[in-house]
Amino acid sequence: MSPDRFNECLRHIRWTPINLASALQCDLSWIEALETGNEEVPAGLAAWLETLAQAHEALPPPTTYRRQRAIL
């Protein structure tokens, strides 16, 4: 997985590198190395991110709730 695709997947999932590091319970510095291409994205992680990104692309958030406000 290229660094560009890695970052694109994170955008589709709406995760920051910090979110991914938290989900994986790993060092943020490793995620940053994946993000910049200084480390290769492991095949298993790439497949998982691709699956999540594809699901988010296929099922975007509903627009029905935009600008929804709480009634107090």
HELIX and SHEET records of a PDB file:
HELIX    1   1 PRO A    3  ILE A   13  1                                  11    
HELIX    2   2 PRO A   17  LEU A   24  1                                   8    
HELIX    3   3 LEU A   28  THR A   36  1                                   9    
HELIX    4   4 ALA A   43  ALA A   58  1                                  16    
END                                                                             
